[in-house]
Amino acid sequence: EQHHIISNASCTTNSVGPMAKILMDNFGIDSGFMTTIHAYTTEQQLQDQIALTRKGKPDLRRMRAAALNIVPASTGAAKAIGEVIPELKGKLDGMAMRVPVPDGSVTDLVSVLSREASADEVNEAFRSAAGSDDWKGILQYTEDPIVSSDIVGNSYSCIIDGLSTMAHGNQVKVIGWYDNEWGYSCRLVDLIDRLL
C-alpha cells in the first residue's frame, strides 16, 4: 500500500495563497514578502515564562506574554505557497507578528510584479476573482472600512481589503483579512468533504 499525506497547510497559507495566485495569474510575481499580523495562539505564553521551540530550544520572543506584546515569529506560509504554486517557489518569504487579539488576523503581501499595475487594476483583478466560481467560498472582496473584529465568524479564507491596496510602478501591497479559527475550520471541512 502507498501512503498519502494530505495537508491543509495553515490559516495563513490559506489566506496568502489566493492573494499570490491571483497576482501571479494577472500580473506575474518576481518576488515578494508577506507578513501575517496574527492573533496570538495556544503555543504562546499567557505570562512571561520559559518557552521552547518544537526543536527543544528556548524561544526568547515566544516566552513573552501573548496578550501584552506584539511578538515577531516565523511562519512557514511563504514556503508552503511555493509547494502549491510551483511558479512561486523561492520567490516569497515572510514572517508573523503575533498581536494581542484572540481572533482575527490579516496578511500583508508586498510583491514585485512582472509588470506595472495600478491599485485600481489590482483591485479589479481581486474583485473579478471574488465573483467567480473558482474562488467561491474562499475569496471575498470588500471596500468597507473593516477592522479585525469585523471578520470574526467569516468563513472565507481571504477577505481582500480594497481600501488598503497600494501600488507604485511594479510594486504592490495587498491586504487580506481572515478569521484564523473559523475560516480555517471551514477549509478543514472542505478538505474532508473532498476526501469522502
N, C-alpha and C positions, 0 to 999 in steps of 0.2 A: 504494500500500500504506500502511496505517496502522501506525505503530509502537506497540507496547505495552511499557510499562516496568513491570516487576514487582519489588517489593521484599519481602524477608523481614524488613525492619526490623533490629533488633538483638536480642541476647540479653536485654538489659534490657527492651526493649519487649515481647518475648515473655513475660517474667516479669510485668511490671506490667499488661499487657493483660487477662489473665484476672482478676486481682485487681479491677481497676477495673470490668470488665464485670459481674462477679457482684455487687459492691457496688451498682452503678448499677441493675441489674435488680431487686434485692431491697429496697433502701433509698433509692435516689436519691443522687446526689452533687451538692452545691452547689459545693464546691471541694476542692482537695487539694494536698498536696506529697508528692513521692516522693524518696527518697534511695536510690541503689544503693550498697551497700558492696561494691565490685567488686575482684576480683583484678587485679593490675597487668597491663598489656597491652603488646604489642610496640611501640606508639608512645611508650612511656615509656623513660626512660634507665636503664641499669644503674648508672651513676655520675653524680654531679653534672656536667653539661656542657650546652652550648648545645643548645636545642631550639626549633624553630619551629612555629607553628601551621600548619594547612593553608593559611592565607592568607599565610604567609611572615613572620609577626610573632613576636618572641620570646615564649615561654610560660614565665614565671619559675617557675611551680609544676611544670610537667612537666619542667623542667630538673633536678629533684632526683631522687636515686637511688630507683628504684621499690621496691627490696627493703628499704629502710631508713626509708621515710617513709609517712605517710598523706597523700595528695595530693588536695586538693579539685579537682574538674574539672567541666566542663559535661557534659550529656547531652541528646540530642535525644529521649529516650524519652517524656517527658511530652507534647511537641508531637506526636509520632507517634501517640500514643493518640487525640488529637483528630481525626486523619485516619481512623482505623479505627472509632472510636466517636464519631460526629458530635455526640451529646448532650454530650460532654465537651470539645468544642473550646473552648479558652481557660479551662477550669476547673482544669486541673492544671499544675503547674510542678515542676521538680526539679533535682537535681544528683547528681553522683557523688563518692564518696570512694574513691579508688584505694588499696588497702591491700596490705601486703607478704605476700601469699599468691599462689602461681602459678595456682590454680584454685579455684573455689567462691565464689559470690557470693550476695548477699541484697538484696532490695528491701524497703524500709521505706516503706509507703504510709500517710500520715495524711490522713484525709478528713473533711470536714464533711458529714454525711449530711442528706438532706431530712427525716428523722425520727429520733427517738431509737431506739437499739438497744443491747442488752446484748452483752457479749463472747460469751455463750453463743449468742445469736441469730445473731451474725455468724459464729461458728464453724460453727453448724448449716447456714447457707447455703453455706459452702465445703465442708463435709463432704458435703452433698447433691449439690452440683455435681460434686465429685470422683468420686462414684459414678455419675454419669450418662454416657450415651453421647456427649453433646455435648462433654464435656471429656476423653474417653478418650485417654490417652497424653499429655495436655497438663498437666492439673492433678492434683496429689496432695495429700492432707491427712494430717498426722501430729500426734500428741501425744507422740511420742518426744522426749526431750531432745537433739536433734541439734545438731551444730556443722558448720562448713563442710566439713571433710574427709569427713563422713558422706554428703554428696550428690555428691561427685566420682564420675562414672560413671553418674549418674542421668539418664535420658533425658527426664524431664518438664521442661517449661518453667518450672513454678512448683510448689514444694512448700510448701504453707501450713503454718506453724508455729503450731498451735493453742495451744500453751503461752504464746506471746508476744502473743496478741491482747489489746488493751486497748480499753475503751470508757468514755466519760464523756459522758452526755447524747447529743448527736448527733455527737460527735467520736469517731472510731475510729482505731486503729493496727493494721495487719495486716502481718505479715512473710511474705515468700515467698522461699525459697531456690532457687537454680538453679546447675547446672553450666554456666558461661558458655562452655565449649568443647563438651563432648559434647552437652548438652541442645540447644544452638543448632544443632549439626551435624545432629541428628535432625530439627529443623524444616526445615532446608535439604533434606534427603532427602524429607520430606513434601511440600514445595513442588514438587520435581522430579517426584515420583510424580503429583501432581495435574495437572501440565502434560503428562505423557506419555499 
